[in-house]
């Protein structure tokens, strides 16, 4: 079953997501083949404000929360696939 929000919220994602990949950090990873951590290290300074922000996000377990969210959504998608 399709979400009632599908028509209202998905079209902008279809427009913005490809352009973000096309011109953003993901494009740099794809073009260089470098690991994202290497790119982060190349673009931040040890005592800079950007790395302080990144460290705060990592200390707040943002990466773990994002991974858990993807796993949970995947599990739910599998459930829905077999219900219908």
Secondary structure, 3 states (H helix, E strand, C coil): CCCCCHHHHHHHHHHHHHHHHHHCHHHHHHHHCCCHHHHHHHHCCCCCHHHHHHHHHHHCCHHHHHHHHHHHHHHHHHHHHHHC
